[in-house]
Amino acid sequence: MAFELACPNHAPASFIAPEALVARAPFAICNEAPSDHAAREALLDDAFGPARFLKTCQRLRDGSAPAPGLALVATDSVGALIGTLRLWPVLAGGRAALLLGPLAVAAQARSLGVGGALIRESLARAADFGHRAVLLVGDAPYYARFGFERRFTERLTMPGPVERARFLGLELVDGALSGARGRVVPAAAHQIGLPQAA
Ligand SMILES: CC(C)(COP(=O)(O)OP(=O)(O)OC[C@H]1O[C@@H](n2cnc3c(N)ncnc32)[C@H](O)[C@@H]1OP(=O)(O)O)[C@@H](O)C(=O)NCCC(=O)NCCS
């Protein structure tokens, strides 16, 4: 079922959601607004604790901005923020790619499809914007359902320790990570030659 959801105080975003999920708990996927900052950080603190700032992925986010159009929030029926996902421009062994994360959904809103909707919307947008590949460090049993695989990152390294089994990739364009080898480093959006989406 395709529909447009209201995003109070947010730029509207439309996406596809299974009718059954909407009946269970309506939520909207929206562009993150500056006013979401405090709620987003509180949600991330709840989900990951203070150790989140020590993660290797954080080294690729420090001093960077999310890729244009790829900072998303999920809001509930009264507009409260219940989910957050941002994607960041990186170079993976010299190849333009995105780093997905952090992803978090409020404890009371889990297993309703919010996390999956955030990921699917972000991947659809990333493809529309011309991005070619997405990397992440996360639980393979969760991310495999969206197409993330270990094989795409086998010759890539992160700028710090990661569990190799959790370092996953997804090609938005076939072959985008084929033969990719080397370090993953931050990249400003202008460095990867993509249009500056709203
Ligand atoms: C992981 C997370 C974002 C999923 O959000 P969500 O809105 O509950 O996800 P969805 O509703 O789309 O999917 C829920 C399904 O994923 C499963 N799932 C959740 N986390 C999982 C994990 N780490 N590994 C495997 N499966 C997982 C749930 O059991 C559920 O399965 P079901 O549909 O069979 O009941 C949420 O649990 C969360 O914020 N966790 C804390 C932060 C975190 O771990 N972030 C991800 C970093 S790896």
Ligand as a Chemical Component Dictionary entry (heavy atoms), coordinates in Angstrom:
data_LIG
# 
_chem_comp.id                   LIG 
_chem_comp.type                 NON-POLYMER 
_chem_comp.pdbx_formal_charge   0 
_chem_comp.three_letter_code    LIG 
# 
loop_
_chem_comp_atom.comp_id 
_chem_comp_atom.atom_id 
_chem_comp_atom.alt_atom_id 
_chem_comp_atom.type_symbol 
_chem_comp_atom.charge 
_chem_comp_atom.model_Cartn_x 
_chem_comp_atom.model_Cartn_y 
_chem_comp_atom.model_Cartn_z 
_chem_comp_atom.pdbx_ordinal 
LIG C1  C1  C 0 17.700 -3.349  15.989 1  
LIG C2  C2  C 0 16.507 -2.410  16.036 2  
LIG C3  C3  C 0 16.859 -1.101  15.358 3  
LIG C4  C4  C 0 15.348 -3.081  15.264 4  
LIG O1  O1  O 0 14.280 -2.153  15.212 5  
LIG P1  P1  P 0 12.774 -2.675  15.069 6  
LIG O2  O2  O 0 11.919 -1.525  14.736 7  
LIG O3  O3  O 0 12.401 -3.488  16.252 8  
LIG O4  O4  O 0 12.939 -3.639  13.801 9  
LIG P2  P2  P 0 11.814 -4.313  12.932 10 
LIG O5  O5  O 0 10.478 -4.158  13.591 11 
LIG O6  O6  O 0 11.974 -3.876  11.539 12 
LIG O7  O7  O 0 12.252 -5.844  12.984 13 
LIG C5  C5  C 0 12.068 -6.542  14.160 14 
LIG C6  C6  C 0 12.562 -7.966  13.963 15 
LIG O8  O8  O 0 14.001 -7.950  13.945 16 
LIG C7  C7  C 0 14.478 -8.821  14.938 17 
LIG N1  N1  N 0 15.725 -8.266  15.459 18 
LIG C8  C8  C 0 15.879 -7.128  16.149 19 
LIG N2  N2  N 0 17.175 -6.966  16.493 20 
LIG C9  C9  C 0 17.817 -8.054  15.996 21 
LIG C10 C10 C 0 19.164 -8.475  16.019 22 
LIG N3  N3  N 0 20.100 -7.743  16.631 23 
LIG N4  N4  N 0 19.470 -9.636  15.396 24 
LIG C11 C11 C 0 18.527 -10.385 14.786 25 
LIG N5  N5  N 0 17.228 -10.026 14.728 26 
LIG C12 C12 C 0 16.890 -8.878  15.338 27 
LIG C13 C13 C 0 13.397 -8.860  15.987 28 
LIG O9  O9  O 0 13.480 -10.041 16.749 29 
LIG C14 C14 C 0 12.147 -8.846  15.138 30 
LIG O10 O10 O 0 11.891 -10.111 14.623 31 
LIG P3  P3  P 0 10.376 -10.572 14.303 32 
LIG O11 O11 O 0 9.868  -9.651  13.237 33 
LIG O12 O12 O 0 10.542 -11.973 13.839 34 
LIG O13 O13 O 0 9.637  -10.393 15.578 35 
LIG C15 C15 C 0 16.028 -2.152  17.489 36 
LIG O14 O14 O 0 15.837 -3.398  18.130 37 
LIG C16 C16 C 0 17.007 -1.340  18.299 38 
LIG O15 O15 O 0 16.954 -0.114  18.293 39 
LIG N6  N6  N 0 17.909 -2.003  19.030 40 
LIG C17 C17 C 0 18.889 -1.310  19.858 41 
LIG C18 C18 C 0 19.939 -0.612  19.008 42 
LIG C19 C19 C 0 20.577 -1.532  17.991 43 
LIG O16 O16 O 0 20.919 -2.671  18.288 44 
LIG N7  N7  N 0 20.729 -0.995  16.752 45 
LIG C20 C20 C 0 21.259 -1.736  15.635 46 
LIG C21 C21 C 0 22.726 -1.766  15.658 47 
LIG S1  S1  S 0 23.321 -3.348  15.103 48 
# 
loop_
_chem_comp_bond.comp_id 
_chem_comp_bond.atom_id_1 
_chem_comp_bond.atom_id_2 
_chem_comp_bond.value_order 
_chem_comp_bond.pdbx_ordinal 
LIG C1  C2  SING 1  
LIG C2  C3  SING 2  
LIG C2  C4  SING 3  
LIG C2  C15 SING 4  
LIG C4  O1  SING 5  
LIG O1  P1  SING 6  
LIG P1  O2  DOUB 7  
LIG P1  O3  SING 8  
LIG P1  O4  SING 9  
LIG O4  P2  SING 10 
LIG P2  O5  DOUB 11 
LIG P2  O6  SING 12 
LIG P2  O7  SING 13 
LIG O7  C5  SING 14 
LIG C5  C6  SING 15 
LIG C6  O8  SING 16 
LIG C6  C14 SING 17 
LIG O8  C7  SING 18 
LIG C7  N1  SING 19 
LIG C7  C13 SING 20 
LIG N1  C8  SING 21 
LIG N1  C12 SING 22 
LIG C8  N2  DOUB 23 
LIG N2  C9  SING 24 
LIG C9  C10 SING 25 
LIG C9  C12 DOUB 26 
LIG C10 N3  SING 27 
LIG C10 N4  DOUB 28 
LIG N4  C11 SING 29 
LIG C11 N5  DOUB 30 
LIG N5  C12 SING 31 
LIG C13 O9  SING 32 
LIG C13 C14 SING 33 
LIG C14 O10 SING 34 
LIG O10 P3  SING 35 
LIG P3  O11 DOUB 36 
LIG P3  O12 SING 37 
LIG P3  O13 SING 38 
LIG C15 O14 SING 39 
LIG C15 C16 SING 40 
LIG C16 O15 DOUB 41 
LIG C16 N6  SING 42 
LIG N6  C17 SING 43 
LIG C17 C18 SING 44 
LIG C18 C19 SING 45 
LIG C19 O16 DOUB 46 
LIG C19 N7  SING 47 
LIG N7  C20 SING 48 
LIG C20 C21 SING 49 
LIG C21 S1  SING 50 
# 
